[in-house]
Amino acid sequence: MASRPRAVARKPIDGAPRLRILLGEAIAVGPGKADLLAAIAAEGSISAAARTMGMSYRRAWLLVDELNRVFVGPVVVSETGGRRGGGAVLTSLGQEILKRYRAMEQRAAASVADDVCAFRALLHGKTQF
């Protein structure tokens, strides 16, 4: 049986923007939800994805439930029981959401790269914030 790549929450790149797509007051997708979707895709279960991200299963499940409610169809589907104890996968919609979100992240970072460099020059030494 082929092993899945290990999912690890992506650390933000120093100075890169953190993109959040809002739907009213709620965050439809942001860095945390995108990382959770990537972890579910890699791990094959919500609980394993939560463990790799250092979050509780309940928190991960609530985020998945919110994603499934705000989009036009399910983003993640779960299977319970069975020989292997069930699991979870991204639907084609979930894969599309993650792909588009990652593309937007990259474009946003590229579009502000010069300004981030100029901003860094305005900071005292190696200030951490």
Buried (B, 14 or more C-beta within 10 A) or exposed (E): EEEEEEBEBEEEEEEBBEBBBEEEEEBBBBBBBBBBBBBBBBBBBBBBBBBBBEBEBEEBBEBBEBBBEBBEEBBBBBEEEEEEEBBBBBBEBBBEBBEEBBEBBEEBBEEBEEEBEEEEEEEEEEEEE
